Amino acid sequence: MKNLAVARRYAKALLLIGKDDGQAELYREELDNIAGLVTGEKELEQAITNPLYDAAGRRKVLHTIIDKLTLSDMMKSFLLLVFDKGRIGFLCNIDEFYKKLADELKGIARASLVSATELSLKSPPQNFMTNSDCNIIKLFLQRCSDTFRILCDFLTHLGKIRLSLLIYFFDYHFFFISSCLH
């Protein structure tokens, strides 16, 4: 969970820079390309993320890759910063968060559809993901369990507040009636 929070922070920082200099879409493409390259080549991923190799050698490998690709100066600096801070292993997570944040910035909504059987869409929308799962009820319950738990907690607290108010109301009226009788 902490790793995702770190990745989100880096993605948000890069997006803010891109928003300020108007290069958010360029950074999205560059980050997606480098993350895809690292994910696609497991040996490369090991060469730059594995702490068993010395940091200077891993940085040199990353620097060589950066020099071979045509990346903006900001993206080069960002990648080196991520490496220097020991977060290069989160590059794919940073890329995923950056995509989501960039879509939010452009006002693009992401949708996901889960069905019990395989769907055949001729041309699905750009940010539309499909998934088939025969255990759709189980999946639905897993996704709704947190919401249900929060709702139950809320209703429990609401019941306690109602009971407290009733006790206060009756105590107040009992006190008022008894004081009038004396």
C-alpha positions as CSV (number, residue, x, y, z in Angstrom):
1,M,0.0,0.0,0.0
2,K,2.9,2.3,0.8
3,N,4.4,1.6,-2.6
4,L,1.3,2.8,-4.3
5,A,1.2,6.0,-2.3
6,V,4.8,6.7,-3.3
7,A,4.1,6.0,-6.9
8,R,1.0,8.3,-6.8
9,R,3.1,11.1,-5.3
10,Y,5.8,10.9,-8.0
11,A,3.1,10.7,-10.7
12,K,1.3,13.7,-9.3
13,A,4.5,15.7,-9.1
14,L,5.3,14.9,-12.7
15,L,1.8,15.8,-13.8
16,L,2.0,19.1,-12.0
17,I,5.2,19.9,-13.8
18,G,3.7,18.9,-17.1
19,K,0.6,21.0,-16.4
20,D,2.7,24.0,-15.6
21,D,4.9,23.8,-18.8
22,G,2.1,22.4,-21.1
23,Q,4.0,19.1,-21.7
24,A,1.8,16.7,-19.7
25,E,0.8,14.7,-22.8
26,L,4.5,14.4,-24.0
27,Y,5.5,13.2,-20.5
28,R,2.7,10.7,-20.6
29,E,4.0,9.2,-23.9
30,E,7.6,9.2,-22.7
31,L,6.8,7.7,-19.4
32,D,4.6,5.0,-21.0
33,N,7.4,4.2,-23.5
34,I,10.1,3.8,-20.9
35,A,7.8,1.8,-18.5
36,G,6.8,-0.4,-21.3
37,L,10.4,-1.0,-22.3
38,V,11.4,-1.8,-18.7
39,T,8.4,-4.1,-18.2
40,G,8.9,-5.9,-21.5
41,E,12.5,-6.6,-20.9
42,K,12.9,-8.5,-17.7
43,E,16.7,-8.5,-17.9
44,L,16.7,-4.7,-18.3
45,E,14.4,-4.4,-15.3
46,Q,16.7,-6.5,-13.2
47,A,19.7,-4.5,-14.4
48,I,18.3,-1.2,-13.1
49,T,16.3,-2.4,-10.1
50,N,18.2,-5.3,-8.5
51,P,20.1,-4.0,-5.5
52,L,22.6,-6.9,-5.8
53,Y,24.2,-4.8,-8.6
54,D,26.1,-1.7,-7.5
55,A,24.2,1.6,-7.8
56,A,26.7,3.2,-10.1
57,G,26.5,0.4,-12.6
58,R,22.7,0.4,-12.5
59,R,22.6,4.2,-12.9
60,K,25.0,3.9,-15.9
61,V,22.6,1.3,-17.5
62,L,19.7,3.7,-17.0
63,H,21.7,6.6,-18.3
64,T,22.6,4.6,-21.4
65,I,18.9,3.8,-22.0
66,I,17.9,7.4,-21.5
67,D,20.6,8.6,-24.0
68,K,19.4,6.1,-26.6
69,L,15.8,7.2,-26.4
70,T,14.7,10.7,-27.4
71,L,13.4,11.9,-24.1
72,S,12.8,15.5,-23.0
73,D,15.2,16.9,-20.5
74,M,12.5,17.0,-17.8
75,M,11.8,13.2,-18.3
76,K,15.5,12.5,-18.1
77,S,15.8,14.4,-14.9
78,F,12.7,12.7,-13.5
79,L,13.9,9.2,-14.3
80,L,17.3,9.9,-12.7
81,L,15.6,11.4,-9.6
82,V,13.4,8.3,-9.3
83,F,16.5,6.2,-9.6
84,D,18.5,8.2,-7.1
85,K,15.6,8.0,-4.5
86,G,15.5,4.3,-4.9
87,R,12.0,4.2,-6.5
88,I,12.9,3.0,-10.0
89,G,11.2,-0.3,-9.1
90,F,7.9,1.6,-8.9
91,L,8.2,3.0,-12.5
92,C,5.3,0.9,-13.8
93,N,3.1,2.0,-10.9
94,I,4.1,5.6,-11.5
95,D,3.2,5.2,-15.1
96,E,-0.3,3.8,-14.3
97,F,-1.0,6.6,-11.8
98,Y,0.2,9.2,-14.3
99,K,-2.1,7.9,-17.0
100,K,-5.1,8.1,-14.6
101,L,-4.2,11.5,-13.4
102,A,-3.6,12.8,-16.9
103,D,-7.0,11.4,-18.0
104,E,-8.6,13.2,-15.0
105,L,-6.8,16.4,-16.1
106,K,-8.3,16.1,-19.6
107,G,-11.7,15.2,-18.3
108,I,-11.6,11.6,-19.6
109,A,-13.4,9.0,-17.5
110,R,-12.2,5.4,-17.3
111,A,-14.7,2.6,-17.3
112,S,-14.5,-1.1,-16.5
113,L,-17.1,-3.7,-17.3
114,V,-17.1,-7.2,-15.8
115,S,-19.5,-9.7,-17.3
116,A,-20.2,-13.4,-16.6
117,T,-19.4,-14.3,-20.2
118,E,-16.9,-13.0,-22.8
119,L,-18.0,-9.9,-24.6
120,S,-17.4,-9.2,-28.3
121,L,-17.1,-5.5,-28.8
122,K,-16.3,-4.4,-32.3
123,S,-14.6,-1.3,-31.3
124,P,-14.5,-0.6,-27.5
125,P,-14.0,3.0,-26.4
126,Q,-10.4,4.1,-25.6
127,N,-10.5,3.9,-21.8
128,F,-12.9,1.0,-21.6
129,M,-11.7,-2.3,-20.1
130,T,-13.6,-5.5,-20.3
131,N,-13.1,-8.6,-18.2
132,S,-15.1,-11.8,-18.0
133,D,-15.5,-13.6,-14.7
134,C,-17.9,-16.5,-14.0
135,N,-17.8,-15.6,-10.3
136,I,-19.3,-12.2,-10.9
137,I,-21.4,-12.3,-7.7
138,K,-18.3,-13.0,-5.6
139,L,-16.4,-10.2,-7.4
140,F,-19.4,-7.8,-6.8
141,L,-19.5,-8.7,-3.2
142,Q,-15.7,-8.2,-2.8
143,R,-15.9,-4.7,-4.4
144,C,-18.9,-3.7,-2.3
145,S,-17.8,-5.1,1.0
146,D,-15.9,-2.0,2.1
147,T,-18.9,0.2,1.2
148,F,-21.3,-2.1,3.0
149,R,-19.0,-2.2,6.1
150,I,-18.9,1.6,6.2
151,L,-22.7,1.8,5.8
152,C,-23.2,-0.7,8.7
153,D,-20.8,1.3,10.9
154,F,-22.7,4.5,10.0
155,L,-26.1,2.9,10.8
156,T,-24.7,1.6,14.1
157,H,-23.5,5.0,15.1
158,L,-26.8,6.6,14.0
159,G,-28.6,4.1,16.2
160,K,-26.4,5.0,19.2
161,I,-27.0,8.7,18.5
162,R,-30.8,8.1,18.4
163,L,-30.7,6.2,21.6
164,S,-28.6,9.0,23.3
165,L,-31.1,11.6,22.1
166,L,-34.0,9.6,23.4
167,I,-32.4,9.1,26.8
168,Y,-31.6,12.8,27.0
169,F,-35.1,13.8,25.9
170,F,-36.8,11.6,28.5
171,D,-34.3,12.6,31.3
172,Y,-35.0,16.3,30.4
173,H,-38.7,15.9,30.4
174,F,-38.7,13.8,33.5
175,F,-36.7,16.5,35.3
176,F,-39.0,19.2,34.0
177,I,-42.2,17.4,35.1
178,S,-40.8,16.5,38.5
179,S,-39.6,20.0,39.1
180,C,-43.1,21.3,38.2
181,L,-44.7,18.9,40.7
182,H,-42.6,20.2,43.6
